[in-house]
Amino acid sequence: MLKRLIIVVFILITGVALGQGGTTSPYSFYGIGIQKFKGTAENRTMGGISMFSDSIHLSLQNPAGMADLRLINYSVGGSHKTLTQKSAVDSQNNTATSLDYIAVAIPMGKLVGSFGLLPYTAVGYKLQSTDENTITQSSGDGGVNRAYVTFAYKVTPKLNVGIESNYNFGSIENTVFSQQDDLELGSRVVNRSEFRGFTFNFGASYKTMVSNKLELSTAMSFTPGTNVKSDNTRTVSTIAVLPSGFLAEAQTLEFEDPGSDFIFPSQFTIGTGIGVPKYWSLGLEYTGQKTSNFKNRHIELDSSLDNVKFVDASKLKLGGYFIPNYNAIGTYWKRVSYRAGIHFENTGLNIEGQDINEFGISFGVGLPAGRLFSNVNLGFEVGRRGTTDAGLIQENFLNTFLSLSLNDKWFEKRYYD
């Protein structure tokens, strides 16, 4: 029964995710889009903290956390976002559903290896503006994906270290169509970038008992800044608008950039927490990212975007979990993990002198399912990004998370066949 449920949920998540984009935010125009992957469903329901690790869940933000795994783990997660976007004069609603990650981890004694695939950023928006007798329509889609391989090692019973290698790949396309009432032909500009290259993430974690019951946990990770290859093309077309409303290309010119480097900014995370193992834990985590090094190809191509700049980004996260009795036999709900957290983020994007910040409150549960501590994780997050000041857009969102964390044993000796 459990295997059938897993297959059905997996098909639903992947099928819907492949049919829709990962975001509908106008802020995804800038840089390489909105950061899509912010941790597993378990992490995100605790405010996004990445420092907690155990023997039955994957750690996809800090590679050192993988070293605590003792069983083969298969994880898949997806999310659905309901978004209300409003300006000072209008508002609209959007939704987006996507696959967040697929991953496998294999313990090999003190060494644990893991590999997987996840959408790292997402671009998706449609905008229209009117200026006197000119109508401008803008749209974008695409994003950057990551295929990762991680190795983590348990140096001592208290100390873990890990390294993660990511191959980043994907494409982003932005289209701008403009037409004036007194002109027969309009213009369309399509900017397209293809990304490919490696980045690395290094992590360490340390746990120690500070009393008979309380355990102190600390963790840190660091991602060096890396140049990733970006191949850019720009297509400029003259467009005739037919009476039927269809667009017909009258003339097209294509300009190709032989190649440039896009800087993935450096990032560091440090966190600490305290709790009673397998009962409760509370943690605080800080992340800093050197996004002021970002170079935006659209800003370089369009001088009208001089009011946009990148500053260093930061995140502050607080969260934890509570398990009434993980070993309870007769009462199911006592074995459930209850999680909650909050986060505040400066995204590193500044428009018209306004920092684009994000705030969110999250909560969820980890539901035991089947043998070997497999579980289904369900969570929710409510929050806000941006502001209506200076003619900008504020986004109020509700995220729903669903993931499967499945554990298994390989090479298990069977006494009966």
C-alpha positions as CSV (number, residue, x, y, z in Angstrom):
1,M,0.0,0.0,0.0
2,L,2.8,2.4,0.9
3,K,4.6,1.7,-2.4
4,R,1.5,2.5,-4.3
5,L,1.0,5.7,-2.4
6,I,4.6,6.7,-3.1
7,I,4.2,6.1,-6.8
8,V,0.9,8.1,-7.1
9,V,2.3,11.1,-5.1
10,F,5.5,11.0,-7.1
11,I,3.6,11.0,-10.5
12,L,1.3,13.8,-9.3
13,I,4.2,16.0,-8.1
14,T,6.4,15.6,-11.2
15,G,3.5,15.8,-13.7
16,V,2.2,19.0,-12.3
17,A,5.7,20.4,-11.8
18,L,6.8,19.8,-15.4
19,G,3.6,21.5,-16.6
20,Q,4.1,24.8,-14.8
21,G,6.8,27.2,-13.9
22,G,8.4,27.6,-10.5
23,T,7.4,31.2,-10.0
24,T,5.2,34.0,-11.2
25,S,7.1,36.9,-9.6
26,P,8.1,40.1,-11.5
27,Y,11.2,40.1,-9.2
28,S,12.4,37.0,-11.0
29,F,13.4,39.3,-14.0
30,Y,16.6,40.3,-12.1
31,G,19.8,38.3,-11.8
32,I,19.1,34.6,-12.5
33,G,15.6,34.7,-11.0
34,I,14.1,34.0,-7.7
35,Q,15.9,31.4,-5.6
36,K,13.7,28.3,-5.8
37,F,15.5,25.8,-3.6
38,K,15.6,26.9,0.0
39,G,15.9,23.5,1.7
40,T,13.9,20.3,2.1
41,A,10.3,20.4,3.2
42,E,11.5,19.5,6.7
43,N,13.9,22.5,6.7
44,R,11.5,25.0,5.3
45,T,8.8,24.2,7.9
46,M,11.4,25.2,10.6
47,G,12.1,28.6,9.0
48,G,14.6,27.2,6.6
49,I,17.3,26.3,9.1
50,S,19.8,23.7,7.8
51,M,21.8,22.8,10.9
52,F,19.6,20.0,12.3
53,S,20.6,16.5,10.9
54,D,19.6,13.0,11.9
55,S,19.8,9.4,10.7
56,I,16.6,9.4,8.6
57,H,16.4,12.7,6.7
58,L,18.6,14.2,3.9
59,S,20.5,17.4,4.5
60,L,20.6,19.3,1.2
61,Q,21.9,22.6,2.4
62,N,24.9,21.7,4.6
63,P,26.7,18.6,3.2
64,A,28.1,17.7,6.6
65,G,24.7,16.7,7.8
66,M,24.6,13.7,5.4
67,A,27.2,11.9,7.6
68,D,24.5,11.2,10.2
69,L,22.5,9.0,7.8
70,R,22.4,5.2,8.7
71,L,19.9,4.0,6.1
72,I,19.6,4.3,2.3
73,N,17.4,7.4,1.8
74,Y,15.2,8.4,-1.2
75,S,13.7,11.9,-1.0
76,V,11.4,13.8,-3.3
77,G,9.7,17.1,-2.6
78,G,7.3,19.5,-4.3
79,S,5.6,22.8,-3.4
80,H,2.5,24.8,-4.5
81,K,2.5,28.6,-4.1
82,T,-0.5,30.9,-4.0
83,L,0.5,34.5,-4.6
84,T,-1.3,37.8,-4.3
85,Q,0.6,40.6,-6.0
86,K,-0.5,44.2,-5.3
87,S,0.6,47.7,-6.2
88,A,-0.7,50.9,-4.8
89,V,-3.7,50.8,-7.2
90,D,-4.3,47.2,-8.2
91,S,-3.9,43.5,-7.2
92,Q,-4.0,40.1,-8.9
93,N,-3.6,36.4,-7.9
94,N,-1.3,33.8,-9.3
95,T,-0.4,30.2,-8.5
96,A,2.7,28.0,-9.3
97,T,3.5,24.4,-8.6
98,S,6.9,22.8,-9.0
99,L,9.1,19.9,-8.1
100,D,11.7,21.0,-5.6
101,Y,14.2,18.2,-5.4
102,I,14.9,14.5,-6.1
103,A,17.8,12.9,-4.2
104,V,19.3,9.7,-3.0
105,A,21.8,9.1,-0.2
106,I,23.9,5.9,0.4
107,P,25.7,5.3,3.7
108,M,29.0,3.4,3.5
109,G,30.2,3.2,7.0
110,K,31.6,6.6,8.2
111,L,31.3,7.9,4.6
112,V,28.0,8.8,3.0
113,G,27.5,9.6,-0.7
114,S,24.5,11.4,-2.2
115,F,23.3,12.6,-5.6
116,G,20.3,14.4,-6.9
117,L,18.7,17.1,-9.0
118,L,16.9,20.3,-8.0
119,P,15.7,23.6,-9.6
120,Y,17.9,26.2,-8.0
121,T,16.3,29.4,-9.4
122,A,13.2,30.1,-11.4
123,V,12.1,32.9,-13.8
124,G,8.4,33.4,-14.7
125,Y,6.5,36.7,-15.2
126,K,4.2,38.6,-17.6
127,L,3.9,42.3,-17.3
128,Q,2.2,45.1,-19.3
129,S,2.7,48.9,-19.0
130,T,1.2,51.8,-20.9
131,D,3.1,55.1,-21.4
132,E,1.1,57.7,-23.4
133,N,0.6,56.0,-26.7
134,T,3.0,53.1,-26.2
135,I,2.1,49.6,-24.9
136,T,5.0,47.4,-23.6
137,Q,4.6,43.8,-22.8
138,S,7.3,41.9,-21.0
139,S,7.6,38.1,-20.2
140,G,10.2,35.7,-19.0
141,D,10.7,32.0,-18.2
142,G,13.4,29.5,-17.4
143,G,15.8,29.1,-14.6
144,V,19.0,27.4,-13.4
145,N,19.0,23.7,-12.3
146,R,21.5,21.9,-10.2
147,A,22.8,18.3,-10.4
148,Y,24.8,17.6,-7.2
149,V,27.1,15.0,-5.8
150,T,27.9,15.1,-2.0
151,F,30.3,13.2,0.1
152,A,30.2,13.5,3.9
153,Y,32.4,11.9,6.5
154,K,32.0,11.3,10.3
155,V,35.4,12.3,11.6
156,T,34.4,11.6,15.2
157,P,31.1,10.7,16.9
158,K,30.7,14.5,17.4
159,L,32.2,16.0,14.2
160,N,31.1,15.8,10.6
161,V,32.5,17.3,7.5
162,G,31.2,17.3,3.9
163,I,31.8,18.6,0.4
164,E,29.2,19.2,-2.3
165,S,29.9,19.6,-6.1
166,N,27.1,21.2,-8.1
167,Y,26.8,21.3,-11.9
168,N,24.6,24.3,-12.7
169,F,22.8,24.4,-16.1
170,G,19.8,26.0,-17.6
171,S,18.5,28.8,-19.7
172,I,16.6,32.1,-19.2
173,E,14.7,33.9,-21.8
174,N,13.2,37.4,-21.5
175,T,11.0,39.0,-24.2
176,V,9.9,42.6,-24.6
177,F,7.3,43.6,-27.1
178,S,6.6,47.3,-27.7
179,Q,4.1,49.0,-30.0
180,Q,3.0,52.7,-30.6
181,D,-0.5,53.6,-31.6
182,D,0.7,55.8,-34.5
183,L,3.1,53.2,-36.0
184,E,2.2,50.2,-38.1
185,L,5.0,48.0,-36.9
186,G,6.1,47.1,-33.4
187,S,9.4,45.8,-32.1
188,R,10.3,42.7,-30.1
189,V,13.5,42.0,-28.3
190,V,14.4,38.5,-27.0
191,N,17.3,38.1,-24.6
192,R,18.4,34.5,-24.0
193,S,21.2,33.2,-21.7
194,E,22.5,29.6,-21.4
195,F,24.3,28.8,-18.2
196,R,26.7,26.0,-17.4
197,G,29.4,25.5,-14.8
198,F,30.4,24.0,-11.4
199,T,30.1,25.4,-7.9
200,F,31.1,23.9,-4.6
201,N,29.8,23.9,-1.0
202,F,31.8,22.9,2.1
203,G,30.3,22.1,5.5
204,A,31.0,21.1,9.0
205,S,28.8,20.3,12.0
206,Y,29.5,19.5,15.7
207,K,27.3,18.1,18.4
208,T,28.1,17.6,22.0
209,M,26.1,16.9,25.2
210,V,26.3,19.9,27.6
211,S,24.3,18.1,30.4
212,N,22.7,14.7,31.0
213,K,19.9,15.6,28.6
214,L,20.7,18.8,26.6
215,E,22.7,18.6,23.4
216,L,24.4,21.6,21.8
217,S,24.5,21.6,18.0
218,T,26.6,23.9,15.8
219,A,27.1,24.0,12.0
220,M,28.6,26.1,9.3
221,S,28.9,26.0,5.5
222,F,30.7,28.0,2.9
223,T,30.3,28.4,-0.9
224,P,33.1,30.2,-2.6
225,G,32.2,32.7,-5.3
226,T,32.5,31.0,-8.8
227,N,32.4,32.2,-12.4
228,V,29.9,30.2,-14.4
229,K,29.8,30.3,-18.2
230,S,27.0,32.3,-19.8
231,D,26.3,32.3,-23.5
232,N,24.1,35.2,-24.5
233,T,22.1,36.0,-27.6
234,R,19.8,38.9,-28.4
235,T,17.2,38.8,-31.2
236,V,15.6,42.1,-32.4
237,S,12.5,41.8,-34.6
238,T,10.2,44.1,-36.4
239,I,6.7,42.9,-35.8
240,A,3.5,43.4,-37.8
241,V,0.3,43.1,-35.8
242,L,-2.4,41.4,-38.0
243,P,-6.1,42.3,-37.7
244,S,-6.6,38.9,-36.1
245,G,-4.3,39.8,-33.3
246,F,-1.5,37.5,-34.4
247,L,2.1,38.8,-34.6
248,A,4.1,38.3,-37.8
249,E,7.8,38.9,-38.0
250,A,8.7,41.4,-40.7
251,Q,12.5,41.5,-40.1
252,T,14.8,39.9,-37.6
253,L,18.4,40.5,-36.6
254,E,20.3,38.2,-34.1
255,F,23.3,39.3,-32.1
256,E,25.4,36.6,-30.4
257,D,27.7,37.1,-27.5
258,P,30.7,34.7,-27.9
259,G,30.5,34.0,-24.1
260,S,30.9,35.7,-20.8
261,D,31.2,34.7,-17.1
262,F,28.4,35.0,-14.6
263,I,29.4,35.3,-11.0
264,F,27.7,33.0,-8.5
265,P,28.2,34.9,-5.3
266,S,30.0,33.5,-2.3
267,Q,27.8,32.5,0.7
268,F,28.4,31.4,4.3
269,T,26.0,30.1,6.9
270,I,26.5,29.6,10.6
271,G,24.0,28.3,13.2
272,T,23.7,27.0,16.7
273,G,20.9,25.2,18.6
274,I,20.1,23.3,21.7
275,G,17.7,20.6,22.6
276,V,17.0,17.1,23.9
277,P,17.8,14.5,21.2
278,K,14.7,12.9,19.6
279,Y,12.5,15.1,21.7
280,W,12.9,18.8,20.9
281,S,15.4,21.3,19.5
282,L,15.5,25.0,18.8
283,G,18.0,26.6,16.5
284,L,19.1,30.1,15.2
285,E,20.9,30.5,11.9
286,Y,22.4,33.3,9.9
287,T,23.3,33.4,6.2
288,G,25.3,36.0,4.3
289,Q,25.7,36.2,0.5
290,K,27.9,38.4,-1.6
291,T,25.2,39.3,-4.1
292,S,26.7,42.8,-4.6
293,N,29.0,41.1,-7.0
294,F,26.0,40.1,-9.2
295,K,26.2,41.3,-12.8
296,N,22.8,41.6,-14.6
297,R,23.0,41.3,-18.3
298,H,19.7,43.2,-18.7
299,I,21.1,46.2,-16.9
300,E,24.1,46.1,-19.1
301,L,21.8,46.0,-22.2
302,D,19.2,48.5,-21.0
303,S,20.4,51.8,-19.5
304,S,16.8,52.5,-18.3
305,L,17.4,50.1,-15.5
306,D,20.0,52.2,-13.7
307,N,17.6,52.4,-10.8
308,V,18.3,48.8,-10.0
309,K,21.3,47.6,-8.0
310,F,22.4,44.5,-6.0
311,V,23.5,44.7,-2.4
312,D,24.8,41.9,-0.1
313,A,22.0,39.6,0.9
314,S,21.3,38.1,4.4
315,K,18.9,35.7,6.1
316,L,18.1,35.2,9.7
317,K,16.2,32.0,10.6
318,L,14.8,30.7,13.8
319,G,13.1,27.3,14.1
320,G,12.8,23.9,15.7
321,Y,10.8,20.7,16.2
322,F,9.0,18.8,18.9
323,I,8.3,15.0,19.1
324,P,6.1,13.9,22.1
325,N,7.4,10.3,22.1
326,Y,9.3,9.1,19.0
327,N,9.2,5.5,20.4
328,A,5.5,5.3,21.3
329,I,3.9,2.1,20.0
330,G,0.2,2.6,20.7
331,T,-0.3,6.3,20.0
332,Y,0.5,7.4,16.4
333,W,0.3,11.1,17.0
334,K,3.0,11.0,19.7
335,R,5.5,9.8,17.1
336,V,4.7,12.8,14.8
337,S,7.3,15.5,14.4
338,Y,5.8,19.0,14.9
339,R,7.9,21.8,13.3
340,A,7.7,25.6,13.2
341,G,9.9,28.6,12.4
342,I,10.3,32.1,11.1
343,H,12.7,33.8,8.7
344,F,13.7,37.3,7.6
345,E,15.6,37.9,4.4
346,N,17.1,40.8,2.6
347,T,17.1,39.4,-0.9
348,G,20.0,41.6,-2.1
349,L,17.8,43.4,-4.7
350,N,17.4,47.2,-4.4
351,I,14.9,48.9,-6.8
352,E,14.2,52.7,-6.7
353,G,16.2,52.8,-3.4
354,Q,13.9,50.2,-1.8
355,D,15.4,46.9,-0.4
356,I,13.3,44.0,-1.5
357,N,12.9,42.0,1.8
358,E,11.0,38.9,2.6
359,F,9.4,37.7,5.8
360,G,7.8,34.3,6.5
361,I,6.3,32.1,9.2
362,S,6.2,28.3,8.6
363,F,4.9,25.2,10.3
364,G,4.3,21.6,9.5
365,V,4.4,17.9,10.5
366,G,6.5,14.8,9.8
367,L,4.2,11.8,9.6
368,P,5.7,8.3,10.2
369,A,4.8,6.0,7.2
370,G,5.8,2.4,6.9
371,R,8.9,0.7,8.1
372,L,12.4,1.9,8.8
373,F,11.3,5.4,9.9
374,S,10.1,6.5,6.5
375,N,7.9,9.6,6.7
376,V,5.7,12.0,4.8
377,N,6.3,15.7,5.5
378,L,3.6,18.3,5.1
379,G,4.1,22.0,5.7
380,F,2.8,25.6,5.1
381,E,4.5,29.0,4.9
382,V,2.8,32.4,4.9
383,G,4.8,35.5,4.2
384,R,5.4,38.7,2.3
385,R,8.0,39.9,-0.2
386,G,8.6,43.5,-1.5
387,T,6.7,46.7,-0.9
388,T,4.2,49.0,-2.6
389,D,6.4,52.1,-2.0
390,A,8.0,53.8,-5.0
391,G,5.5,52.2,-7.4
392,L,6.8,48.6,-6.6
393,I,4.8,45.4,-6.1
394,Q,4.2,43.6,-2.8
395,E,3.7,39.9,-2.9
396,N,1.8,38.0,-0.2
397,F,2.3,34.2,-0.5
398,L,1.1,30.9,0.9
399,N,3.4,28.0,0.2
400,T,2.4,24.4,0.7
401,F,5.2,21.8,0.9
402,L,4.9,18.0,0.5
403,S,7.8,15.6,0.6
404,L,8.5,11.9,0.9
405,S,11.6,10.7,2.9
406,L,11.9,7.0,2.4
407,N,14.5,4.8,4.1
408,D,15.6,1.3,3.1
409,K,18.4,-1.3,3.7
410,W,20.5,-2.8,1.0
411,F,22.2,-6.2,1.2
412,E,19.9,-7.2,4.1
413,K,20.4,-10.9,4.9
414,R,17.1,-12.8,4.5
415,Y,16.4,-15.9,6.7
416,Y,13.2,-16.8,4.8
417,D,12.6,-16.4,1.1
